[in-house]
């Protein structure tokens, strides 16, 4: 089982869109896939049109190791299950801080899924926190979307500094460019510079309206616009991710 966390210090960078599309493409390839929405905003949950089974289900699952069946739900797609977000996710940081030896709590919880899934994708809330540290320790790969702008580059450096400060394995950090507009000189220059860093996949996601339409259709791009350039870009990037993982 491979656990991939879609993470960024900032919001609004295409993290959820990536998580929704990569999980769907994984399932489409026949891999048993679990998508875990850890972001209290619940955008991934919205895209897959599901609601949590129990109020406070995630809180109980993480803190009390309740049954997997209480939190995991099926989706409309073969090989793809989801743990939807619920309001208890807002206080995950506090809950983890209050627990003794909580640094690897999420890693311990994820072992419950090892026999059932090939891939777990986690849609993570933004921020540098105890929850972020838990997520990074639990994940095999921390996949970070980066918009090729000056502020996003600064964010990328802050995340690397967080890894160093917390003595986390920087080899886990892999990145891809998102919301790319090659008509902009800045985008081209920043991408050229950061590609030398070796943490970035070559494939990228352009700024395209079909990605924004995911909210209208409440579905991955591959479902409602399979022949689109956006769908092709996600397929190309997923193929590159798979090659790196497998």
C-alpha positions in Angstrom: 0.0 0.0 0.0 1.3 3.5 -0.9 0.0 6.5 0.9 0.1 9.9 -1.0 -0.6 13.1 0.8 -1.7 16.1 -1.3 -0.3 18.9 0.8 0.6 22.6 0.7 1.1 25.3 3.3 -1.3 27.5 1.2 -4.8 26.9 0.1 -6.2 27.5 -3.4 -3.3 25.9 -5.2 -5.1 23.0 -6.9 -4.4 20.5 -4.1 -8.0 19.1 -3.9 -8.4 19.0 -7.7 -5.2 16.9 -7.9 -6.3 14.6 -5.1 -9.8 14.0 -6.7 -8.3 13.3 -10.1 -5.4 11.2 -9.1 -7.5 9.0 -6.9 -10.0 8.5 -9.7 -7.3 7.6 -12.2 -5.8 5.2 -9.7 -9.1 3.4 -9.4 -9.6 3.5 -13.2 -6.3 1.6 -13.5 -7.8 -1.1 -11.3 -6.0 -0.2 -8.0 -8.1 -0.5 -4.9 -8.0 3.2 -3.8 -9.1 5.0 -0.7 -9.5 8.8 -0.7 -9.4 10.5 2.8 -10.7 14.0 3.0 -8.8 15.5 6.0 -9.7 19.1 5.1 -12.6 20.5 7.1 -13.7 22.4 4.0 -14.8 19.1 2.6 -14.3 20.0 -1.1 -13.2 16.4 -2.0 -16.3 15.1 -0.2 -18.4 17.5 -2.2 -16.9 16.5 -5.5 -17.7 12.8 -4.8 -21.2 13.7 -3.5 -21.1 11.8 -0.2 -21.8 12.6 3.4 -20.2 11.1 6.5 -22.0 8.2 8.1 -21.6 9.4 11.7 -21.2 12.8 13.3 -17.7 13.0 14.7 -16.7 9.8 12.9 -13.1 11.0 12.0 -12.5 12.2 15.6 -13.5 8.8 17.0 -11.6 6.9 14.4 -8.3 8.7 15.0 -8.5 9.0 18.8 -10.3 5.8 19.7 -9.4 3.5 16.8 -13.1 2.8 16.1 -14.0 0.4 13.3 -13.0 1.2 9.7 -16.6 0.4 8.6 -17.8 3.4 10.6 -15.9 6.0 8.4 -15.3 4.4 5.0 -17.9 4.9 2.3 -18.2 3.7 -1.2 -18.4 6.0 -4.2 -20.1 5.7 -7.6 -16.9 4.4 -9.1 -15.4 0.9 -9.0 -12.3 0.4 -6.8 -12.7 3.8 -5.1 -13.8 4.4 -1.5 -13.7 7.6 0.5 -13.5 8.8 4.1 -15.6 12.0 3.9 -14.8 15.1 5.9 -16.9 16.0 8.9 -16.9 18.9 11.3 -14.7 17.1 13.8 -11.8 17.5 11.4 -11.6 21.1 12.5 -10.2 20.1 15.8 -7.8 17.4 14.7 -4.8 19.5 15.6 -6.0 20.0 19.2 -7.0 16.3 19.5 -3.5 15.2 18.4 -1.8 17.6 20.7 -3.7 16.3 23.7 -2.8 12.7 22.9 0.4 11.3 24.3 2.8 10.0 21.7 0.6 11.5 19.0 3.4 12.3 16.5 2.8 9.0 14.6 -0.9 8.6 15.5 -2.1 9.0 11.9 0.6 6.6 10.6 -0.7 4.0 13.1 -4.3 4.5 12.1 -3.5 4.1 8.4 -2.2 0.6 9.0 -5.9 -0.4 9.4 -6.2 -0.1 5.6 -3.1 -2.0 4.6 -4.8 -5.2 3.6 -7.6 -3.6 1.6 -6.1 -0.9 -0.5 -3.2 -0.3 -3.0 -3.3 3.5 -2.7 -4.5 5.9 -0.1 -4.8 9.6 -1.2 -5.1 12.2 1.6 -6.5 15.6 0.9 -4.8 17.7 3.6 -5.7 21.0 5.1 -3.1 23.9 4.6 -0.8 24.9 7.3 2.3 24.0 9.3 1.1 22.2 12.4 1.0 19.0 14.4 -1.4 17.6 12.0 0.9 18.4 9.1 3.7 16.7 10.9 1.5 13.6 11.4 0.5 13.6 7.8 4.1 13.8 6.6 5.2 11.0 8.9 2.3 8.8 7.8 2.7 9.4 4.0 5.1 7.6 1.7 4.9 10.5 -0.7 4.0 14.1 0.1 2.8 15.5 -3.2 2.8 19.3 -3.3 1.2 21.4 -6.0 3.1 24.6 -6.7 1.9 27.6 -8.7 4.9 29.1 -10.5 4.8 32.5 -8.8 7.1 34.2 -6.4 4.9 33.7 -3.3 4.5 30.0 -4.1 8.2 29.6 -4.4 8.6 31.2 -0.9 6.0 28.7 0.4 7.9 25.8 -1.1 11.0 26.9 0.7 9.0 27.3 4.0 7.8 23.7 3.6 11.3 22.4 3.0 12.4 24.3 6.1 9.6 22.7 8.1 10.8 19.3 7.0 14.3 20.2 8.2 13.1 21.6 11.5 11.0 18.6 12.4 13.7 16.2 11.1 11.3 14.8 8.4 12.5 12.8 5.4 12.8 15.4 2.6 13.0 12.6 0.0 9.3 12.1 0.5 8.6 15.6 -0.9 7.6 15.6 -4.6 6.0 18.5 -6.4 4.1 19.4 -9.5 3.3 22.7 -11.1 -0.3 23.7 -11.3 -2.4 26.6 -12.7 0.4 27.1 -15.2 0.1 29.8 -17.9 3.1 29.6 -20.3 2.1 32.9 -21.8 3.6 34.5 -18.6 7.3 35.0 -18.5 7.4 34.6 -14.7 5.8 31.1 -15.0 8.4 30.0 -17.5 11.3 31.4 -15.6 10.3 29.9 -12.2 9.5 26.5 -13.7 12.9 26.4 -15.4 14.6 27.3 -12.1 12.7 24.8 -9.9 13.0 21.9 -12.4 16.7 21.9 -11.4 15.6 21.1 -7.8 14.8 17.5 -8.7 11.7 17.5 -6.5 9.4 18.4 -9.4 7.7 16.2 -11.9 8.0 17.2 -15.6 4.3 17.0 -16.3 2.2 19.9 -15.1 -1.4 21.1 -14.9 -2.2 24.3 -16.9 -4.8 26.8 -15.8 -7.9 25.5 -17.6 -11.6 26.1 -17.3 -12.4 22.3 -17.3 -10.6 22.0 -14.0 -12.9 24.7 -12.5 -15.9 22.9 -13.9 -15.3 20.0 -11.5 -17.4 22.0 -9.0 -20.3 22.2 -11.5 -20.3 18.5 -12.4 -19.1 17.3 -8.9 -16.8 14.8 -10.6 -13.2 14.3 -11.7 -12.3 15.8 -15.1 -11.9 12.3 -16.6 -15.6 11.7 -16.0 -17.2 14.7 -17.7 -14.4 15.8 -20.1 -12.3 12.8 -21.0 -11.2 14.1 -24.3 -10.2 17.5 -22.9 -6.6 18.8 -22.6 -7.1 19.0 -18.8 -7.9 15.3 -18.6 -4.9 14.5 -20.7 -2.6 16.6 -18.4 -3.9 14.7 -15.3 -3.3 11.4 -17.1 0.2 12.3 -18.1 1.0 13.5 -14.5 -0.5 10.4 -13.0 1.5 8.2 -15.3 4.7 10.0 -14.2 3.7 9.6 -10.5 3.0 5.9 -10.9 6.4 5.4 -12.6 8.1 7.1 -9.7 6.1 5.0 -7.1 6.0 1.6 -8.7 
